[in-house]
């Protein structure tokens, strides 16, 4: 892996940046596409319950988010079995929250299924809920050594 990075990366003194001219020129993640069984139920979950703003919406496609990578919802085949309630299923959607306990309480009050209660780890606190298709949705409250790095003024998903 390291040798492939060395072949692709070249330092450009003029721009004080690393150039990747011999590689695919990926700038950032544009979106993560999630195949869902019921587009309307997923819009309710991600937009109305979690509060992600709708950036673009078409008949069979919805982009959620404001900046950075978007979460894109697209209808899956009715017969496809694409969900798995464990990490080996391949898809876990992660969200940073200001307070994982209040976020989990808020989601419980909206009848969202909790897959795993809050676990306190070295990097922060984490809980997992399930979306309408059974995809794992991770809620992560990071711990920072420098308290100035921690977002303040947030309670759950929304400003306090």
C-alpha positions as CSV (number, residue, x, y, z in Angstrom):
1,X,0.0,0.0,0.0
2,X,2.8,2.4,0.9
3,X,4.7,1.8,-2.3
4,X,1.5,2.6,-4.4
5,X,1.2,5.9,-2.5
6,X,4.8,6.8,-3.3
7,X,4.3,6.2,-7.0
8,X,1.2,8.4,-7.1
9,X,2.3,11.2,-4.8
10,X,4.6,14.0,-5.9
11,X,5.4,17.1,-3.8
12,X,4.7,20.4,-5.7
13,X,6.8,23.2,-4.0
14,X,5.0,26.0,-5.9
15,X,1.6,25.1,-4.4
16,X,3.0,23.6,-1.2
17,X,0.9,20.5,-1.8
18,X,1.1,16.9,-2.8
19,X,0.1,16.1,-6.4
20,X,-1.4,12.8,-7.4
21,X,-1.0,13.2,-11.2
22,X,-0.4,9.5,-11.9
23,X,-3.4,8.3,-10.0
24,X,-7.2,8.7,-10.3
25,X,-7.8,12.4,-9.3
26,X,-10.2,11.9,-6.5
27,X,-10.9,15.2,-4.7
28,X,-13.3,14.0,-1.9
29,X,-16.2,11.7,-1.3
30,X,-19.2,13.1,-3.2
31,X,-21.9,10.9,-1.9
32,X,-22.6,7.5,-0.3
33,X,-25.5,5.7,-2.1
34,X,-27.8,3.7,0.1
35,X,-30.2,1.3,-1.6
36,X,-33.5,1.4,0.3
37,X,-36.6,-0.7,0.2
38,X,-39.1,2.2,0.8
39,X,-37.8,5.6,-0.3
40,X,-40.6,7.4,1.6
41,X,-39.9,5.7,4.9
42,X,-36.2,6.4,4.5
43,X,-36.8,10.1,3.8
44,X,-38.9,10.3,7.0
45,X,-36.1,8.6,9.0
46,X,-33.1,10.6,7.6
47,X,-34.8,13.9,6.9
48,X,-37.6,14.2,9.5
49,X,-36.3,12.2,12.4
50,X,-32.5,12.7,12.1
51,X,-32.9,16.2,10.6
52,X,-30.6,15.9,7.5
53,X,-31.6,18.6,5.0
54,X,-32.7,17.5,1.5
55,X,-30.3,19.0,-1.0
56,X,-31.7,17.5,-4.2
57,X,-34.8,15.3,-4.8
58,X,-35.9,13.5,-7.9
59,X,-38.6,10.8,-8.3
60,X,-36.2,7.9,-7.5
61,X,-33.3,9.7,-5.9
62,X,-32.8,11.9,-2.8
63,X,-29.5,13.6,-1.8
64,X,-29.3,14.5,1.9
65,X,-26.8,16.8,3.6
66,X,-25.3,20.3,3.2
67,X,-21.6,20.2,2.7
68,X,-19.1,17.4,2.2
69,X,-20.2,14.0,1.2
70,X,-23.9,13.5,0.8
71,X,-26.1,10.5,1.7
72,X,-28.0,9.6,-1.4
73,X,-31.1,7.4,-1.1
74,X,-32.1,5.3,-4.1
75,X,-34.8,2.5,-4.3
76,X,-33.5,-1.0,-4.2
77,X,-35.0,-4.0,-6.0
78,X,-37.9,-5.3,-3.9
79,X,-36.5,-8.8,-4.0
80,X,-32.9,-7.8,-2.9
81,X,-31.8,-8.7,0.6
82,X,-29.3,-5.9,1.2
83,X,-29.4,-5.4,4.9
84,X,-27.6,-7.0,7.8
85,X,-27.7,-6.0,11.4
86,X,-24.0,-6.4,12.0
87,X,-20.7,-4.9,10.8
88,X,-20.1,-7.7,8.4
89,X,-23.1,-6.5,6.4
90,X,-20.7,-3.9,5.0
91,X,-22.7,-0.7,5.6
92,X,-22.7,1.4,8.7
93,X,-23.6,5.1,8.5
94,X,-21.9,7.2,11.1
95,X,-23.0,10.6,12.5
96,X,-21.1,12.8,15.0
97,X,-23.4,14.1,17.7
98,X,-22.9,16.6,20.5
99,X,-24.5,14.4,23.2
100,X,-25.0,10.7,22.3
101,X,-27.3,10.1,25.3
102,X,-29.8,12.9,24.4
103,X,-29.6,11.9,20.8
104,X,-30.5,8.3,21.7
105,X,-33.3,9.5,24.0
106,X,-34.7,11.7,21.2
107,X,-34.6,8.8,18.7
108,X,-36.3,6.5,21.2
109,X,-39.1,9.0,21.7
110,X,-39.6,8.7,17.9
111,X,-39.8,4.9,18.1
112,X,-36.4,4.3,16.4
113,X,-35.1,0.9,17.1
114,X,-31.9,0.8,19.2
115,X,-29.4,-1.9,18.1
116,X,-26.8,-1.2,20.7
117,X,-26.8,0.9,23.8
118,X,-24.2,3.5,24.6
119,X,-20.6,2.1,24.9
120,X,-17.9,4.3,26.3
121,X,-14.6,3.9,24.5
122,X,-11.3,5.7,24.6
123,X,-12.1,7.8,21.5
124,X,-15.7,8.6,22.7
125,X,-19.2,7.3,23.3
126,X,-21.1,5.4,20.7
127,X,-24.5,3.9,20.2
128,X,-26.1,2.2,17.2
129,X,-29.7,2.5,16.0
130,X,-31.4,0.9,12.9
131,X,-32.9,2.7,10.0
132,X,-36.1,1.5,8.4
133,X,-34.2,-1.0,6.2
134,X,-32.2,-2.4,9.1
135,X,-29.0,-0.5,8.2
136,X,-26.8,0.3,11.2
137,X,-26.6,4.0,12.1
138,X,-23.8,4.9,14.4
139,X,-24.1,7.9,16.7
140,X,-20.7,9.0,17.9
141,X,-19.8,11.6,20.6
142,X,-16.0,12.1,20.3
143,X,-13.8,12.8,23.3
144,X,-11.1,15.4,22.7
145,X,-8.0,16.0,24.9
146,X,-8.4,19.7,24.0
147,X,-12.0,20.7,25.0
148,X,-11.8,23.5,22.5
149,X,-12.0,20.9,19.7
150,X,-15.3,19.6,21.0
151,X,-18.4,21.2,19.6
152,X,-20.3,22.9,22.3
153,X,-23.9,24.1,22.5
154,X,-25.4,21.0,21.0
155,X,-27.9,18.7,22.7
156,X,-28.4,15.5,20.7
157,X,-28.8,16.5,17.1
158,X,-29.8,20.1,17.5
159,X,-28.4,23.2,19.1
160,X,-29.4,23.6,22.8
